[in-house]
Amino acid sequence: MKRFSFLCGVLILVCAMQQMRLTRLSAQTMTPLYVNFFTHNEERDYCTGQTTDIYCYFPPVAAKSQPCGYQDQTVFLRLRSVLKELADTVRTKGAKWNWESDWVFLAGVRSFDKGDATTAGKNIVKWLAENNSSAVEIDAHAHESSYNYADVAFMLDSLGGKPSKVVGGFTWNFTQGNGGSAYTWMDFDKGIQGWKYPNFTWKPDILWGAAGYNRRRGQTDHTYDVETPGVWRPRDTSETGFKTHDPTKRLVFLGNGYSKANDSSKTAEQIAGEIIAFADSLQQGTKPPTGRSYSYSIDLHQKFWACPGYAARTARVIDLLKPYVQQGRIIWATNTEKVSVWKTQYKEQPNLYPYAQNVVSGIRFDASSGTPNHVSIAPNPASEQVFVQFRLARSERVKISLYNVLGQEVASVMDSELGEGEHTVNIALGHLSLSFLLLRVSGASFSQMQSLQVLR
């Protein structure tokens, strides 16, 4: 009996060790999605005359008394309050945020912010840098009408902001600035001098947020943005050169991964659903390719901070992503942390994967592989019903299910053997109360998930 008990104990130990080995293997082969929030405040945000825009504004108290609302003390203090609330939300819930400031807001800090009890007597910039347990990273951002990135970095440093080495948004295919002070992003490699503070030189390491310049229109046009969840070292300012990895270059480009979807135009469920769908595509090993470093940034644009319930919606996004964070499939990381992971864990393997091909936009499969070449859902958004269309290269059992943003199945639509060819499935939605769903179509040889908005 003792020998039998001993053998049972050995068997249990071996099984446990095997399970631990499989768990470690799974962790090693899992491709996580590195996620953060980011914020831009611009030179012209909250300017007089913009209150009729689609955004939510704190209007200046005295119309046209100052060029921008950041220089209106009442407006500035309201923005400061929301900034503090958002930072508290991000920090306490374990998320990460890159706050990227232009010079106008910083001028407001100099004029009006002497610190108070809510920020331990510090101005808001110094408090962000020192009292948020690495949850908030501060980047320089500049539109360069009169201040360049070095000037903004100097202002951040003088306010106690400890600016990172991240260029928080730049023009990738054209010259920055004007006249004899003009330069391209390639000049960041040697360091640039300030225009307002010429004795200060700033030498960043990371490029983030590649906005495009439309030469025909003579202005920045986000149609030409380089949108990618990848990371590489770009060669030069030409289209081919920027999208070519050159390991000899020092500057690293980190993609923001989002596709012109400002989070404020969407519900928390929609934002989280898109990120979850992207993380699912990495686990499925379809597209994008696994085993590379992927980044996604969620826009918390300052123009929207006056919208009702803004901080609460931000908290809701974090809560919806929490199950994936707990599984290690989503990892909160600042821009600097993302690049550090790329260098250490991914050995600087370049990833030039364009965002437009990811699961959120719909994946096209190679027909020769025996999987569907396209799964489409329409209409989307939908109200009472939605039609799912797909093609099978051969007969197989197909399952269609609906999930909430936490990955929990809420309805099994189909689980049947289907023949080769085109198929259309009608799904009734009237009995479902959710406003955002994830729809998965899967078989023996494929699996695809798409997001679905339900109008109520």
KOLSEDO-604082 format. One record per residue (C-alpha): residue number from 1; residue in one letter; chain; y, x, z. Coordinates in Angstrom, 3 decimals, always signed. Last residue first. Layout:
NUM; A; A; Y; X; Z
...
//
This chain:
456; R; A; +50.226; -31.325; -29.276
455; L; A; +49.954; -28.799; -32.121
454; V; A; +46.864; -26.587; -31.992
453; Q; A; +47.292; -22.918; -32.858
452; L; A; +44.199; -21.127; -34.144
451; S; A; +43.351; -17.428; -33.814
450; Q; A; +40.596; -15.881; -35.910
449; M; A; +37.243; -14.354; -34.999
448; Q; A; +34.619; -12.866; -37.315
447; S; A; +30.976; -11.964; -36.826
446; F; A; +28.515; -10.742; -39.420
445; S; A; +24.888; -10.025; -40.298
444; A; A; +22.868; -12.418; -38.135
443; G; A; +25.641; -14.981; -38.158
442; S; A; +29.073; -15.526; -36.714
441; V; A; +32.191; -17.686; -37.085
440; R; A; +34.495; -17.442; -34.076
439; L; A; +37.579; -19.592; -33.510
438; L; A; +40.078; -18.523; -30.844
437; L; A; +42.181; -21.335; -29.456
436; F; A; +45.800; -22.063; -28.543
435; S; A; +47.315; -25.409; -27.502
434; L; A; +44.382; -26.448; -25.317
433; S; A; +43.749; -30.149; -24.606
432; L; A; +40.729; -30.586; -26.880
431; H; A; +39.506; -34.096; -27.799
430; G; A; +41.746; -34.315; -30.872
429; L; A; +40.463; -31.086; -32.396
428; A; A; +37.858; -32.296; -34.906
427; I; A; +36.276; -29.459; -36.899
426; N; A; +35.447; -29.877; -40.605
425; V; A; +33.124; -27.207; -42.015
424; T; A; +33.318; -25.948; -45.597
423; H; A; +30.606; -23.735; -47.114
422; E; A; +30.395; -21.567; -50.238
421; G; A; +27.139; -19.884; -51.277
420; E; A; +23.727; -18.946; -49.852
419; G; A; +22.079; -21.471; -47.566
418; L; A; +22.839; -22.489; -44.019
417; E; A; +20.665; -22.548; -40.887
416; S; A; +22.493; -24.209; -38.027
415; D; A; +24.489; -23.625; -34.833
414; M; A; +27.736; -25.505; -35.312
413; V; A; +30.799; -26.632; -33.356
412; S; A; +30.082; -25.263; -29.889
411; A; A; +33.179; -26.029; -27.808
410; V; A; +35.095; -24.458; -24.904
409; E; A; +33.558; -20.983; -24.932
408; Q; A; +35.325; -18.668; -22.478
407; G; A; +37.015; -15.591; -23.953
406; L; A; +40.019; -15.800; -21.625
405; V; A; +42.162; -16.937; -24.568
404; N; A; +40.080; -20.111; -24.910
403; Y; A; +37.062; -20.143; -27.184
402; L; A; +35.852; -22.280; -30.095
401; S; A; +32.411; -21.776; -31.616
400; I; A; +30.823; -21.617; -35.076
399; K; A; +27.234; -20.372; -35.355
398; V; A; +25.511; -19.558; -38.621
397; R; A; +21.778; -19.087; -39.251
396; E; A; +21.111; -17.299; -42.513
395; S; A; +20.729; -17.822; -46.249
394; R; A; +22.284; -15.116; -48.402
393; A; A; +25.720; -13.867; -49.533
392; L; A; +27.321; -16.537; -47.399
391; R; A; +30.814; -17.817; -48.178
390; F; A; +33.416; -19.193; -45.775
389; Q; A; +35.722; -22.170; -45.262
388; V; A; +36.773; -23.675; -41.938
387; F; A; +38.759; -26.919; -42.053
386; V; A; +40.918; -28.017; -39.120
385; Q; A; +41.377; -31.376; -37.443
384; E; A; +43.747; -33.452; -35.310
383; S; A; +46.739; -31.101; -34.976
382; A; A; +46.621; -27.832; -36.876
381; P; A; +48.748; -24.678; -36.941
380; N; A; +47.007; -23.468; -39.060
379; P; A; +45.800; -25.895; -41.703
378; A; A; +43.480; -24.447; -42.644
377; I; A; +40.955; -21.812; -41.566
376; S; A; +39.710; -19.015; -43.802
375; V; A; +36.669; -16.746; -43.634
374; H; A; +36.484; -14.131; -46.373
373; N; A; +34.005; -11.782; -48.028
372; P; A; +31.159; -13.154; -45.941
371; T; A; +28.505; -10.552; -45.047
370; G; A; +25.668; -9.220; -47.216
369; S; A; +27.102; -5.727; -47.413
368; S; A; +27.771; -6.077; -51.134
367; A; A; +30.398; -8.728; -50.437
366; D; A; +32.612; -6.207; -48.656
365; F; A; +34.457; -8.038; -45.942
364; R; A; +38.066; -9.255; -45.800
363; I; A; +39.419; -9.601; -42.283
362; G; A; +42.087; -12.126; -41.318
361; S; A; +45.695; -11.346; -40.326
360; V; A; +44.853; -11.205; -36.626
359; V; A; +41.680; -9.238; -37.375
358; N; A; +43.489; -6.202; -38.681
357; Q; A; +44.378; -5.359; -42.254
356; A; A; +48.124; -5.951; -41.983
355; Y; A; +48.347; -3.473; -39.068
354; P; A; +47.820; -0.450; -41.286
353; Y; A; +45.256; +2.183; -40.089
352; L; A; +46.690; +5.691; -40.258
351; N; A; +44.551; +7.061; -37.416
350; P; A; +44.666; +10.826; -37.022
349; Q; A; +42.078; +12.470; -34.718
348; E; A; +44.241; +14.247; -32.154
347; K; A; +41.234; +15.226; -29.994
346; Y; A; +40.550; +11.531; -29.226
345; Q; A; +40.308; +11.942; -25.448
344; T; A; +42.943; +14.627; -24.918
343; K; A; +45.537; +14.293; -27.675
342; W; A; +45.235; +10.561; -28.281
341; V; A; +45.158; +9.916; -24.520
340; S; A; +48.406; +11.874; -24.127
339; V; A; +49.900; +9.885; -26.996
338; K; A; +49.114; +6.623; -25.228
337; E; A; +50.464; +7.949; -21.907
336; T; A; +53.788; +8.817; -23.531
335; N; A; +54.074; +5.349; -25.042
334; T; A; +53.250; +3.699; -21.724
333; A; A; +49.699; +2.509; -21.045
332; W; A; +47.931; -0.741; -20.093
331; I; A; +44.280; -0.544; -21.122
330; I; A; +42.471; -3.371; -22.937
329; R; A; +38.693; -3.295; -23.418
328; G; A; +38.174; -1.777; -19.972
327; Q; A; +36.350; -4.897; -18.741
326; Q; A; +38.990; -5.497; -16.046
325; V; A; +41.707; -5.161; -18.682
324; Y; A; +39.921; -7.742; -20.839
323; P; A; +39.797; -10.174; -17.912
322; K; A; +43.508; -9.456; -17.160
321; L; A; +44.861; -10.286; -20.619
320; L; A; +45.674; -13.892; -19.697
319; D; A; +47.317; -12.750; -16.446
318; I; A; +49.573; -10.265; -18.263
317; V; A; +50.669; -12.919; -20.764
316; R; A; +51.370; -15.357; -17.911
315; A; A; +53.593; -12.818; -16.158
314; T; A; +55.681; -12.509; -19.320
313; R; A; +55.889; -16.303; -19.463
312; A; A; +57.152; -16.383; -15.884
311; A; A; +59.765; -13.724; -16.690
310; Y; A; +61.125; -15.836; -19.560
309; G; A; +61.115; -19.174; -17.744
308; P; A; +64.208; -20.483; -19.483
307; C; A; +65.526; -18.244; -22.306
306; A; A; +68.335; -15.986; -21.024
305; W; A; +66.130; -12.931; -21.556
304; F; A; +65.795; -13.600; -25.261
303; K; A; +68.352; -11.138; -26.630
302; Q; A; +66.808; -8.489; -24.351
301; H; A; +63.738; -8.230; -26.565
300; L; A; +60.468; -8.226; -24.630
299; D; A; +58.328; -7.187; -27.609
298; I; A; +54.638; -6.557; -26.973
297; S; A; +53.316; -3.169; -28.138
296; Y; A; +49.816; -2.457; -29.485
295; S; A; +48.110; +0.937; -29.813
294; Y; A; +44.758; +2.093; -31.194
293; S; A; +43.018; +5.477; -30.801
292; R; A; +39.880; +5.926; -32.872
291; G; A; +36.178; +5.340; -32.189
290; T; A; +36.003; +1.983; -33.936
289; P; A; +37.111; +1.247; -37.483
288; P; A; +39.488; -1.748; -37.828
287; K; A; +37.585; -3.726; -38.942
286; T; A; +33.954; -4.523; -38.209
285; G; A; +32.888; -2.705; -35.043
284; Q; A; +32.594; -5.910; -33.009
283; Q; A; +34.260; -4.235; -30.032
282; L; A; +37.302; -3.247; -32.065
281; S; A; +37.583; -6.739; -33.567
280; D; A; +37.466; -8.204; -30.056
279; A; A; +40.468; -6.077; -28.999
278; F; A; +42.419; -7.419; -31.985
277; A; A; +41.456; -11.002; -31.150
276; I; A; +42.498; -10.403; -27.546
275; I; A; +45.889; -9.093; -28.688
274; E; A; +46.458; -12.117; -30.913
273; G; A; +45.351; -14.497; -28.170
272; A; A; +47.627; -12.893; -25.576
271; I; A; +50.699; -13.548; -27.709
270; Q; A; +49.588; -17.050; -28.690
269; E; A; +48.712; -18.015; -25.129
268; A; A; +52.046; -16.730; -23.832
267; T; A; +53.747; -19.029; -26.314
266; K; A; +55.515; -17.689; -29.365
265; S; A; +59.038; -17.138; -30.667
264; S; A; +59.849; -14.959; -27.667
263; D; A; +57.023; -12.562; -28.483
262; N; A; +58.800; -11.245; -31.517
261; A; A; +56.142; -11.312; -34.203
260; K; A; +57.230; -9.004; -36.996
259; S; A; +53.684; -7.620; -37.199
258; Y; A; +52.799; -5.715; -34.054
257; G; A; +50.947; -2.390; -33.970
256; N; A; +53.658; -0.259; -32.362
255; G; A; +52.492; +2.916; -34.087
254; L; A; +52.899; +6.300; -32.415
253; F; A; +54.268; +9.113; -34.613
252; V; A; +53.798; +12.615; -33.216
251; L; A; +56.345; +15.386; -33.771
250; R; A; +55.049; +18.977; -33.828
249; K; A; +53.924; +19.287; -37.448
248; T; A; +51.054; +21.623; -38.399
247; P; A; +48.487; +18.825; -38.113
246; D; A; +50.065; +17.041; -41.101
245; H; A; +48.912; +13.430; -41.290
244; T; A; +50.250; +11.662; -44.391
243; K; A; +51.947; +8.277; -44.111
242; F; A; +55.378; +9.846; -43.723
241; G; A; +54.741; +12.085; -46.721
240; T; A; +53.683; +9.301; -49.060
239; E; A; +56.686; +7.171; -48.221
238; S; A; +59.022; +10.171; -48.203
237; T; A; +60.591; +11.154; -44.871
236; D; A; +58.267; +14.102; -44.101
235; R; A; +54.810; +15.198; -42.846
234; P; A; +53.895; +12.596; -40.237
233; R; A; +51.784; +13.618; -37.191
232; W; A; +49.384; +10.729; -36.462
231; V; A; +48.885; +7.528; -34.439
230; G; A; +47.511; +4.093; -35.256
229; P; A; +48.355; +0.470; -34.412
228; T; A; +50.334; +0.294; -37.638
227; E; A; +53.504; -1.243; -38.957
226; V; A; +55.725; +1.042; -41.011
225; D; A; +58.848; -1.109; -41.424
224; Y; A; +60.031; -1.839; -44.956
223; T; A; +60.481; -5.577; -44.480
222; H; A; +62.409; -4.601; -41.360
221; D; A; +65.454; -3.931; -43.531
220; T; A; +67.936; -1.295; -42.406
219; Q; A; +70.956; -1.284; -44.647
218; G; A; +72.266; -0.299; -48.070
217; R; A; +70.928; -3.363; -49.847
216; R; A; +69.291; -1.360; -52.625
215; R; A; +68.450; +1.503; -50.294
214; N; A; +66.483; -0.748; -47.934
213; Y; A; +65.807; +1.382; -44.837
212; G; A; +62.603; +0.887; -42.857
211; A; A; +62.123; +0.756; -39.085
210; A; A; +59.478; +3.059; -37.568
209; G; A; +59.073; +2.048; -33.899
208; W; A; +57.958; +5.187; -32.036
207; L; A; +58.467; +8.901; -32.662
206; I; A; +57.192; +11.228; -29.934
205; D; A; +58.184; +14.756; -28.855
204; P; A; +61.928; +14.532; -28.204
203; K; A; +64.423; +17.438; -28.262
202; W; A; +67.837; +16.422; -26.890
201; T; A; +70.810; +18.783; -26.886
200; F; A; +73.894; +18.246; -24.692
199; N; A; +77.083; +20.251; -25.244
198; P; A; +78.113; +17.865; -28.012
197; Y; A; +78.469; +14.892; -25.606
196; K; A; +80.074; +12.170; -27.729
195; W; A; +78.253; +13.315; -30.853
194; G; A; +75.214; +14.625; -29.003
193; Q; A; +73.248; +17.577; -30.301
192; I; A; +69.821; +17.226; -31.911
191; G; A; +66.544; +19.061; -31.209
190; K; A; +64.509; +21.253; -33.536
189; D; A; +61.819; +18.621; -34.209
188; F; A; +64.373; +15.826; -33.888
187; D; A; +65.724; +17.096; -37.211
186; M; A; +62.714; +15.496; -38.932
185; W; A; +64.068; +12.089; -37.908
184; T; A; +66.792; +12.578; -40.484
183; Y; A; +70.353; +13.858; -40.008
182; A; A; +73.961; +12.851; -40.597
181; S; A; +76.714; +14.460; -38.495
180; G; A; +78.651; +15.656; -41.545
179; G; A; +79.076; +12.103; -42.745
178; N; A; +77.183; +9.305; -40.979
177; G; A; +74.194; +8.679; -38.711
176; Q; A; +70.465; +8.684; -39.441
175; T; A; +69.246; +9.545; -42.932
174; F; A; +66.524; +7.483; -44.551
173; N; A; +62.797; +6.762; -44.688
172; W; A; +61.674; +6.574; -41.022
171; T; A; +64.649; +4.855; -39.445
170; F; A; +64.239; +5.029; -35.670
169; G; A; +62.967; +3.119; -32.613
168; G; A; +62.624; +4.441; -29.059
167; V; A; +62.462; +8.163; -29.761
166; V; A; +60.153; +9.197; -26.905
165; K; A; +60.690; +12.361; -24.828
164; S; A; +61.280; +10.278; -21.717
163; P; A; +64.645; +9.686; -20.084
162; K; A; +64.961; +10.392; -16.324
161; G; A; +67.225; +7.402; -15.599
160; G; A; +69.409; +8.973; -12.907
159; L; A; +72.620; +7.629; -14.428
158; S; A; +73.499; +11.068; -15.851
157; D; A; +70.035; +11.245; -17.405
156; L; A; +70.395; +7.883; -19.107
155; M; A; +73.839; +8.829; -20.405
154; F; A; +72.516; +12.152; -21.739
153; A; A; +69.600; +10.419; -23.456
152; V; A; +72.059; +7.975; -25.013
151; D; A; +74.233; +10.818; -26.285
150; A; A; +71.173; +12.646; -27.655
149; Y; A; +70.093; +9.483; -29.456
148; N; A; +73.453; +9.095; -31.230
147; Y; A; +76.653; +7.392; -30.111
146; S; A; +79.358; +6.127; -32.518
145; S; A; +77.695; +3.731; -34.942
144; E; A; +74.421; +5.346; -34.036
143; H; A; +71.967; +2.462; -33.738
142; A; A; +70.416; +4.223; -30.759
141; H; A; +67.387; +3.972; -28.445
140; A; A; +66.518; +6.494; -25.722
139; D; A; +63.334; +5.797; -23.791
138; I; A; +62.690; +4.834; -20.142
137; E; A; +59.086; +4.437; -18.923
136; V; A; +58.304; +1.636; -16.476
135; A; A; +55.002; +1.270; -14.599
134; S; A; +55.190; +4.871; -13.358
133; S; A; +55.307; +3.661; -9.732
132; N; A; +58.354; +1.439; -10.230
131; N; A; +60.934; +2.766; -7.780
130; E; A; +62.302; +5.989; -9.263
129; A; A; +63.006; +5.419; -12.949
128; L; A; +63.753; +1.708; -12.818
127; W; A; +65.889; +2.234; -9.687
126; K; A; +67.947; +4.929; -11.435
125; V; A; +68.584; +2.563; -14.346
124; I; A; +69.390; -0.411; -12.077
123; N; A; +71.974; +1.459; -10.022
122; K; A; +70.628; +2.483; -6.639
121; G; A; +71.303; +0.956; -3.207
120; A; A; +67.630; +0.156; -2.623
119; T; A; +67.490; -1.898; -5.835
118; T; A; +67.655; -5.382; -4.330
117; A; A; +70.025; -4.137; -1.595
116; D; A; +72.727; -3.167; -4.083
115; G; A; +73.598; -0.433; -6.575
114; K; A; +76.985; +0.657; -7.920
113; D; A; +76.493; -1.209; -11.170
112; F; A; +79.651; -2.476; -12.868
111; S; A; +81.269; +0.145; -15.083
110; R; A; +78.569; +2.793; -15.388
109; V; A; +75.830; +0.178; -15.776
108; G; A; +77.912; -1.596; -18.427
107; A; A; +78.246; +1.686; -20.320
106; L; A; +74.455; +1.885; -20.137
105; F; A; +74.227; -1.536; -21.803
104; V; A; +76.422; -0.262; -24.630
103; W; A; +74.528; +3.040; -25.095
102; D; A; +71.228; +1.715; -26.460
101; S; A; +68.281; +1.227; -24.132
100; E; A; +64.534; +1.385; -24.579
99; W; A; +62.466; +0.057; -21.658
98; N; A; +58.840; +1.045; -22.236
97; W; A; +56.722; -1.225; -20.035
96; K; A; +53.275; -0.956; -18.425
95; A; A; +51.120; -3.587; -16.665
94; G; A; +49.633; -3.544; -13.155
93; K; A; +50.692; -7.015; -12.037
92; T; A; +53.114; -5.760; -9.389
91; R; A; +54.784; -3.316; -11.774
90; V; A; +55.238; -5.636; -14.758
89; T; A; +56.560; -8.521; -12.672
88; D; A; +58.910; -6.338; -10.606
87; A; A; +60.257; -4.797; -13.814
86; L; A; +60.792; -8.263; -15.271
85; E; A; +62.704; -9.442; -12.200
84; K; A; +64.921; -6.327; -12.131
83; L; A; +65.756; -6.734; -15.817
82; V; A; +66.448; -10.432; -15.200
81; S; A; +68.974; -9.561; -12.468
80; R; A; +70.598; -6.836; -14.569
79; L; A; +71.043; -9.334; -17.388
78; R; A; +72.849; -11.689; -15.008
77; L; A; +74.967; -8.791; -13.751
76; F; A; +75.904; -7.792; -17.293
75; V; A; +76.943; -11.321; -18.258
74; T; A; +79.228; -11.625; -15.227
73; Q; A; +80.675; -8.142; -15.746
72; D; A; +81.467; -8.605; -19.429
71; Q; A; +80.866; -5.195; -20.980
70; Y; A; +77.240; -6.071; -21.731
69; G; A; +78.671; -9.155; -23.437
68; C; A; +80.093; -7.141; -26.299
67; P; A; +83.485; -6.438; -27.853
66; Q; A; +85.398; -7.581; -24.777
65; S; A; +87.856; -10.430; -24.182
64; K; A; +86.573; -12.177; -27.282
63; A; A; +85.566; -15.253; -25.267
62; A; A; +86.144; -14.860; -21.538
61; V; A; +82.956; -15.685; -19.649
60; P; A; +80.676; -14.056; -22.208
59; P; A; +77.714; -16.222; -23.236
58; F; A; +74.330; -15.514; -21.590
57; Y; A; +72.321; -15.768; -24.757
56; C; A; +69.035; -17.307; -25.918
55; Y; A; +68.227; -16.375; -29.514
54; I; A; +68.388; -18.530; -32.632
53; D; A; +72.067; -17.614; -33.028
52; T; A; +74.843; -19.974; -31.972
51; T; A; +75.806; -17.702; -29.066
50; Q; A; +76.445; -14.784; -31.425
49; G; A; +80.205; -15.215; -31.676
48; T; A; +81.057; -12.741; -28.935
47; C; A; +78.483; -9.958; -28.727
46; Y; A; +75.404; -10.445; -26.584
45; D; A; +73.502; -7.749; -28.438
44; R; A; +75.661; -5.701; -30.811
43; E; A; +74.866; -2.137; -29.687
42; E; A; +71.237; -3.093; -29.106
41; N; A; +68.959; -3.725; -26.162
40; H; A; +65.394; -3.006; -27.064
39; T; A; +62.435; -3.770; -24.822
38; F; A; +58.787; -2.713; -24.894
37; F; A; +55.601; -4.048; -23.329
36; N; A; +52.438; -1.963; -23.364
35; V; A; +48.903; -2.002; -24.746
34; Y; A; +46.169; +0.557; -25.431
33; L; A; +43.212; -1.149; -27.163
32; P; A; +39.838; +0.145; -26.042
31; T; A; +37.068; +1.473; -28.317
30; M; A; +33.805; +1.287; -26.408
29; T; A; +31.388; +4.106; -27.241
28; Q; A; +31.912; +6.043; -24.011
27; A; A; +31.896; +2.954; -21.812
26; S; A; +28.704; +1.710; -23.477
25; L; A; +27.087; +5.101; -22.998
24; R; A; +28.075; +5.127; -19.331
23; T; A; +26.586; +1.641; -18.886
22; L; A; +23.442; +2.680; -20.742
21; R; A; +23.041; +5.710; -18.482
20; M; A; +23.653; +3.571; -15.377
19; Q; A; +21.012; +1.104; -16.579
18; Q; A; +18.568; +3.961; -17.115
17; M; A; +19.300; +5.287; -13.631
16; A; A; +18.697; +1.839; -12.164
15; C; A; +15.440; +1.494; -14.078
14; V; A; +14.298; +4.907; -12.854
13; L; A; +15.217; +4.003; -9.262
12; I; A; +13.349; +0.691; -9.479
11; L; A; +10.276; +2.465; -10.855
10; V; A; +10.447; +5.090; -8.127
9; G; A; +10.637; +2.377; -5.464
8; C; A; +7.741; +0.515; -7.006
7; L; A; +5.730; +3.757; -7.033
6; F; A; +6.515; +4.316; -3.348
5; S; A; +5.570; +0.758; -2.458
4; F; A; +2.233; +1.193; -4.284
3; R; A; +1.604; +4.497; -2.512
2; K; A; +2.379; +2.845; +0.848
1; M; A; +0.000; +0.000; +0.000
//
